[in-house]
Amino acid sequence: MINLVIVEDDTFLLNTLSLILQSEKDIEIIGLFCNTEAALKEIPILNPDIVLMDLDFGTHYMTGIECIARLKSIVPDINFLILTIYGDHEKVFEALAVGALGYILKSSTKEKIIESIHELMEGGSPMTPSIARKIAMSFSNNKQDTHHYDEVLTAREIEVINLISKGKLEKEVADELRISYKTVKSHITNIYSKLQVHTRVDALNKYFGR
């Protein structure tokens, strides 16, 4: 069962998403919040598997980006999936940089939203290639001495993280290395564990010494 929290200031969308996702047999909605202040207080107690997080909550509340950053310092194992109207926008990049693992557009179909939730739970990062490459490019000019971590990671794991640093998504890594998508996800899980990180950005940051 996937325990899910939704944080969205549009109450109609909040309730619509709740109804859509609650109908899935493997998803349980354990919290609905229309502002980030309440979410910041209650999410550490609820400890969900995934939080769907809006980015903009108006002038009276902290942004979704700030809320994610604060929550990641308290409950680092929670997976954050951004709800956005922005698409390939700077705000999406900023949210991913502070710990979100992917994003979905508010205009996405029910099937796409459910697919993204399952992809996230299976170790993937639902996002467009352009956003993934933008994240990777932020590290491309900051490569330093990775010798220490080369001793920690296996040769295949080093291949995987280097391909990720070029902006490759999990499926693209699998195709290039001619291994299964499941195997790539397993390598990424091992990389996160060995580097003691929880996100793609943190892994690149730590490995390349930024």
N, C-alpha and C positions, 0 to 999 in steps of 0.2 A: 504494500500500500504506500502511495506517495502522499505524504502530508504536505499540504499546500497552503500558503498565505498569499492574499492579494492586497496590494496597497495601491489605490487608485482614487483620485479625487472626484472623478465623474461617477456619481452614485448609480446612474443608469447602467454604465458600462461595468461597474463593479458588480452589480447584481446580475447582469447578463452573463458575465464571465463565470460567476459563481454557479449559476443554473446550468450553464453548458458543461463546466468541468465536473460538477457534482454528479452528473449523470454517468460519468465514467466509473466503471467498477473498481479500478485500481487507483483512483484519485479521491482523497478526502480533503475537503476544505476545512481547515481548523482555525482560520482567522480572516476577517475582512476589515480593512482600515481605509478611511478616506483622507487621512493625513499622516504625515511622517512622524509627528510627535508621539501619537498613540502607538504607531508601529515600532518606533525605537524603544518604547517602554515595554511592550508586550511580546515582541518577537523572541527575545532571549528566553522568555518563560515558555512560550509555545514550542520553540525549537523545531521548526518545520524542516522538511527536506529541501523545499524550494520556496522562494519568495518571488512572486511576480511584482515588479516594482515600476511604477510610473516615474517619470523624471521631473515633471513640473507640477508643483503644488501651490503656485501663486506666491504672493509677497509675504504672507503671514506664516509660512512654514518653511523649514529647511527643504532643500531640493532632494530628489531621490538619490542623486549622486552623493551628497553629504551623508544621507541616511545609510546608504550602503557602506560607505567608508567607516562610519561609526560602528555599525553592526558587525562588520568583518573583524574589527578589533576585539569585539566581545564574544561573538559566536562564529569563528572562522570557517567552520565546516558547513554552514548553510550555503546553498547554491542560489545565486541571484540571477533572475532572468528579467531583462528590461522590457517593459511595455512602453512603446513609443510611437509617435506619429512622425518621427524625424527621419527614419531610414539611415542613410549613410551621412550622419551629421556629427559635428564635433562633440555634441553632448553625449552621443552614444559612445564615442571613443573615450571620453572622460570617464564614463560610468564603467566601461570595461577596464580601464586603467586602475580603478580603485577596487576592483574585485568581482564585478559582475562577470558571468561566464558566457553570456550570449544575449540576444535580444529578439523580440518579435514585434511586428507592427500591429497597432491596434486594429488595423483594417484586415488583418489576416483571417482566413477562414477558420472555422472550428477545427477542421482536420489539421491545419498547419500549426495551430496553437498546441493541440494535443501531441502532435508529432515532435514539436520543439521541447515540450516538457519531458517526454520519454527520451529524446536524444540527450538532454542534459543529464538525466538520471543514469544514462548508460555511459557517461564519460565524455560526451561530445560537447561542442560549443556552437549552438545555433547562431550563425551570423553570416553575413555575406562575405565573399572572398575579398572584396575591396576593403571592408573594415578590418578583416584579419590581416591583410597586407599592410594596412596603415599602422596597426599595432606592431607588426614585425619590423617595419621600416624605422620605427622609433628606436630600435636597438641596433640596426644594421651598421650605423656609424660609431657605435660605442663598444665594439668588441674589445675586450681586454684579455688578460691571461686566464684561460679556462682550464689550465693544467690540473688544478686540484680536483675539479669536478669530473674531468676526463678519467681520473682514477676511480671515481665513485660509480660512474655510469658505464654500462656495457657498450661495446662498439655499435650495436644496433640502436641503443637508446641515444647515443651521440648522433647517429644518422638522423633519427627522428627529430631531435630537438633542433638540429641544424636546418632541417627542412621546414619545421614550424617557424624558425626565425626568418625564413624567406617568404612567410605569409601563406604557406600551404595549409589547407584544411585537412582534417583527419582522413577523409576519403582520397584526397590528392596524394597524401603521404603513402597510403596503402597502395595506390596505383603505381607510384614511382618506385617503391621498394618491392613491389610485386608480392605483398603479403595481405592478409585479410584486414578488413576494417576493425574487427574485434581484436586482432593482434596489435594493431596500432594503439587502440584504446588501452590495452593492457600495458604496453610500453609507456604510454603517457602517465598512467596511474603509478607505475614504478618510478618514473622520473620525478613526479610530484612528491612521492614518498621519500626518495633519496635526497632530494633538495629541500625537503621539509617546507613545501609550498602548497597552495591550493588552487592556483589559477595559472593560465597560460602566461599572462603578463609577468607574474611573480617568478615563474620558472625561467623565462627569458632574462628577466632582470638579474636573478641570482647567478645563472649559468654564465652569462656574458659580462657579469661584474659591473653592471651599470649602477 
